[in-house]
């Protein structure tokens, strides 16, 4: 596998999208090993962030945990900040997948939103420590703050398109403003993650499920469907 530019977050996010790398089985041995190394660095970095906090972890800590040379880290990331950039892109990719599903018309918009939130809970839901580390890292530096803000902005643009489809097909209340609904979805999810991270019980997906059910009741067309 050729060296990945550290700024190419979308490329790395696609590479790391699955823990067992099923999407890379068709690659040759060398490319597969490189992908496995990249994933190991990524996972070790997240684990260390969870254990010690983002600001207390160095690149040397990550490479030692991954049992690779320091130079190997820079084959994939310019700095530890870029690990968060890849994480943000992975989450953004799940929102893009939701838009593709909404456009396909194969399922309801309710199902699309439900599945999207379930998928977005996968990474922070690995542990409350990781969720706290990720949330705290948003304020670790101006560069990271701008990176996260940009990602959230891009995600809202996509969510607006999903809401538009839901309003056109009669699932989402057309009287509600699309941009405000997109912001509400983000605030509801991030707020759920933050509150869950304080205790970690029950599992995050259960908390997200409850959030979704109340959120959907608030934005769906009145009388169309009871909350389940």
LUMDO-148277 format. One record per residue (C-alpha): residue in one letter; x, y, z. Coordinates in pm, 1 decimal. Example, Ala and Ser with C-alpha at 12.3 -4.5 7.8 and 13.67 -1.06 7.14 Angstrom:
! LUMDO-148277
PT   resn         px         py         pz
PT      A     1230.0     -450.0      780.0
PT      S     1367.0     -106.0      714.0
END
This chain:
! LUMDO-148277
PT   resn         px         py         pz
PT      X        0.0        0.0        0.0
PT      X      140.0      337.1      -98.2
PT      X      204.5      596.7      167.7
PT      X     -109.6      789.9      253.4
PT      X      -96.1     1168.5      278.7
PT      X     -182.0     1257.7      636.6
PT      X     -431.4     1517.1      518.4
PT      X     -621.0     1256.2      319.5
PT      X     -853.7     1169.5      606.0
PT      X    -1124.0     1022.8      383.2
PT      X     -880.5      771.3      236.4
PT      X     -758.5      660.9      577.7
PT      X    -1112.1      650.2      714.4
PT      X    -1212.3      409.1      442.2
PT      X     -909.9      198.1      523.4
PT      X     -999.1      176.6      892.3
PT      X    -1374.4      139.0      857.1
PT      X    -1381.9     -226.5      966.6
PT      X    -1191.6     -390.4     1249.0
PT      X    -1128.1     -712.2     1059.5
PT      X    -1051.0     -533.0      731.0
PT      X    -1286.0     -749.2      520.7
PT      X    -1274.4     -486.4      245.5
PT      X     -899.6     -544.6      201.1
PT      X     -899.0     -921.9      153.7
PT      X     -859.0     -877.9     -218.1
PT      X     -529.6     -690.6     -173.1
PT      X     -185.9     -844.2     -186.7
PT      X        4.2     -950.3      122.7
PT      X      218.8     -635.0      139.3
PT      X      -77.7     -399.1      109.3
PT      X     -274.2     -599.6      363.7
PT      X       10.1     -587.6      617.5
PT      X       42.2     -212.4      570.8
PT      X     -329.9     -173.2      630.0
PT      X     -309.1     -387.8      942.2
PT      X      -23.5     -170.8     1072.8
PT      X     -224.5      143.5     1011.8
PT      X     -522.4       -2.3     1195.9
PT      X     -301.5     -110.8     1486.7
PT      X     -160.8      241.4     1520.3
PT      X     -509.8      389.2     1507.7
PT      X     -651.4      153.9     1770.2
PT      X     -349.6      189.9     1999.7
PT      X     -376.5      567.7     1977.0
PT      X     -745.1      561.0     2072.9
PT      X     -677.7      322.9     2360.5
PT      X     -403.4      548.2     2495.9
PT      X     -624.1      855.0     2457.0
PT      X     -888.4      673.3     2662.5
PT      X     -642.0      570.6     2933.7
PT      X     -435.7      887.2     2969.1
PT      X     -617.0     1168.2     2790.7
PT      X     -533.1     1305.5     2449.0
PT      X     -291.7     1574.8     2565.2
PT      X      -86.9     1328.8     2774.4
PT      X      -13.4     1087.8     2489.3
PT      X      287.7     1124.0     2258.9
PT      X      361.1      974.1     1920.3
PT      X      630.4      767.3     2090.8
PT      X      369.8      625.6     2329.0
PT      X      154.9      522.8     2032.7
PT      X      433.0      356.8     1835.3
PT      X      559.9      174.2     2144.2
PT      X      211.1       38.7     2214.2
PT      X      174.7      -64.3     1849.2
PT      X      527.5     -215.0     1851.8
PT      X      644.8      -25.4     1543.5
PT      X      913.0      234.2     1476.3
PT      X      832.2      602.8     1516.6
PT      X      885.4      660.9     1145.2
PT      X      607.7      414.5     1064.9
PT      X      354.4      640.5     1235.7
PT      X      438.2      921.7      996.3
PT      X      368.1      696.7      699.0
PT      X        1.4      745.0      786.2
PT      X      -34.5     1048.7     1012.9
PT      X      143.1     1384.4     1033.6
PT      X       72.1     1410.0     1405.5
PT      X     -150.3     1260.6     1673.8
PT      X     -404.7     1532.2     1583.2
PT      X     -461.8     1349.6     1257.0
PT      X     -580.8     1040.6     1443.1
PT      X     -875.5     1253.4     1552.4
PT      X     -914.7     1377.0     1195.3
PT      X     -952.1     1019.3     1076.7
PT      X    -1200.3      946.4     1355.0
PT      X    -1405.0     1248.9     1251.1
PT      X    -1396.4     1135.7      888.7
PT      X    -1511.1      785.5      985.5
PT      X    -1812.5      939.1     1157.4
PT      X    -1876.7     1168.7      861.1
PT      X    -1863.3      865.9      633.6
PT      X    -2150.2      711.6      827.1
PT      X    -2359.1     1024.0      765.3
PT      X    -2275.7     1001.6      393.7
PT      X    -2388.9      638.2      396.3
PT      X    -2718.1      749.8      550.2
PT      X    -2774.4     1000.0      268.9
PT      X    -2705.6      731.0        9.2
PT      X    -2959.9      504.7      181.1
PT      X    -3215.4      786.5      192.6
PT      X    -3170.2      857.5     -176.0
PT      X    -3206.3      490.7     -265.3
PT      X    -3556.1      484.2     -118.3
PT      X    -3509.8      127.1        0.7
PT      X    -3615.7      211.9      355.5
PT      X    -3794.3      482.7      549.2
PT      X    -3616.4      795.7      664.8
PT      X    -3690.7      683.1     1018.0
PT      X    -3490.6      367.4      951.6
PT      X    -3213.6      571.5      789.7
PT      X    -3174.5      800.5     1092.3
PT      X    -3200.7      510.4     1334.0
PT      X    -2928.3      309.8     1161.6
PT      X    -2706.1      615.6     1123.7
PT      X    -2714.4      694.1     1496.0
PT      X    -2650.7      329.8     1582.1
PT      X    -2344.6      328.9     1358.0
PT      X    -2216.9      659.0     1494.9
PT      X    -2234.3      520.6     1848.9
PT      X    -1997.4      234.1     1764.2
PT      X    -1666.2      417.1     1811.9
PT      X    -1737.9      625.9     2125.4
PT      X    -1935.9      333.0     2264.6
PT      X    -1622.8      121.8     2297.6
PT      X    -1574.6      263.1     2647.5
PT      X    -1684.9      565.3     2851.7
PT      X    -1315.6      652.0     2892.9
PT      X    -1273.0      674.3     2516.9
PT      X    -1589.6      881.3     2481.9
PT      X    -1463.1     1126.3     2745.9
PT      X    -1121.2     1145.9     2580.6
PT      X    -1273.8     1217.2     2240.9
PT      X    -1504.9     1485.7     2375.9
PT      X    -1224.2     1649.6     2573.3
PT      X     -992.5     1642.3     2272.5
PT      X    -1227.9     1875.8     2084.8
PT      X    -1076.6     2157.7     2290.0
PT      X     -717.7     2029.8     2292.2
PT      X     -597.3     2280.0     2032.6
PT      X     -721.9     2539.7     1787.6
PT      X     -635.4     2308.5     1497.3
PT      X     -846.9     2025.5     1637.0
PT      X    -1132.3     2261.2     1723.3
PT      X    -1141.4     2388.9     1366.1
PT      X    -1115.4     2035.3     1229.0
PT      X    -1409.8     1913.0     1437.4
PT      X    -1612.3     2224.7     1362.4
PT      X    -1553.8     2176.1      989.1
PT      X    -1657.2     1810.5     1010.8
PT      X    -1974.3     1894.4     1201.2
PT      X    -2058.3     2162.7      945.0
PT      X    -2014.2     1916.4      658.2
PT      X    -2228.3     1660.9      840.9
PT      X    -2507.9     1915.6      890.9
PT      X    -2514.9     1986.7      517.6
PT      X    -2568.7     1616.7      454.8
PT      X    -2828.5     1587.0      730.7
PT      X    -3022.6     1874.8      574.1
PT      X    -3049.6     1669.9      254.1
PT      X    -3178.6     1369.1      447.4
PT      X    -3434.9     1586.5      623.1
PT      X    -3546.8     1726.6      286.3
PT      X    -3612.7     1375.0      160.6
PT      X    -3805.7     1294.8      478.0
PT      X    -4018.8     1606.7      438.6
PT      X    -4089.1     1531.9       73.4
PT      X    -4208.3     1181.6      145.7
PT      X    -4426.4     1290.5      436.0
PT      X    -4230.2     1143.9      726.0
PT      X    -4082.9     1461.6      874.2
PT      X    -4292.5     1765.4      967.2
PT      X    -4252.9     2010.9      674.5
PT      X    -4310.9     2307.2      907.1
PT      X    -3976.9     2246.1     1076.3
PT      X    -3662.9     2418.0      947.8
PT      X    -3417.2     2178.5      786.3
PT      X    -3101.3     2340.1      916.6
PT      X    -3235.8     2352.0     1271.2
PT      X    -3331.3     1984.7     1255.9
PT      X    -2983.2     1894.4     1133.0
PT      X    -2834.0     2082.2     1429.1
PT      X    -3081.4     1914.7     1665.6
PT      X    -2972.3     1568.6     1550.6
PT      X    -2608.2     1653.0     1620.4
PT      X    -2679.8     1810.8     1957.6
PT      X    -2895.4     1517.3     2063.0
PT      X    -2628.3     1263.3     1970.2
PT      X    -2333.9     1450.4     2122.1
PT      X    -2530.2     1526.5     2436.7
PT      X    -2621.9     1160.5     2474.2
PT      X    -2257.9     1056.2     2436.4
PT      X    -2146.5     1314.6     2693.2
PT      X    -2401.7     1212.3     2957.1
PT      X    -2336.3      840.2     2896.3
PT      X    -1960.3      889.8     2927.8
PT      X    -2001.7      996.8     3291.2
PT      X    -2113.3      650.7     3401.5
PT      X    -2107.8      417.6     3101.5
PT      X    -2425.6      232.6     3197.6
PT      X    -2622.8       97.0     3028.8
PT      X    -2444.0       59.2     2695.0
PT      X    -2431.0      365.3     2472.5
PT      X    -2647.6      206.6     2205.1
PT      X    -2932.6      179.1     2457.5
PT      X    -2903.7      547.4     2542.6
PT      X    -2888.3      641.1     2175.5
PT      X    -3197.4      429.2     2108.5
PT      X    -3396.9      619.1     2369.9
PT      X    -3271.4      952.3     2235.8
PT      X    -3371.1      855.3     1884.0
PT      X    -3723.8      750.0     1978.3
PT      X    -3797.8     1082.4     2148.6
PT      X    -3622.2     1279.9     1876.4
PT      X    -3823.8     1108.6     1606.1
PT      X    -4151.5     1171.9     1786.9
PT      X    -4058.6     1541.2     1798.1
PT      X    -3977.4     1579.5     1428.5
PT      X    -4208.7     1332.6     1255.5
PT      X    -4542.0     1429.7     1102.4
PT      X    -4796.6     1443.0     1386.9
PT      X    -5021.4     1138.3     1397.1
PT      X    -4830.2      950.3     1129.6
PT      X    -4681.9      684.7     1354.5
PT      X    -4678.4      616.5     1728.5
PT      X    -4346.1      609.9     1912.2
PT      X    -4207.9      258.1     1955.0
END
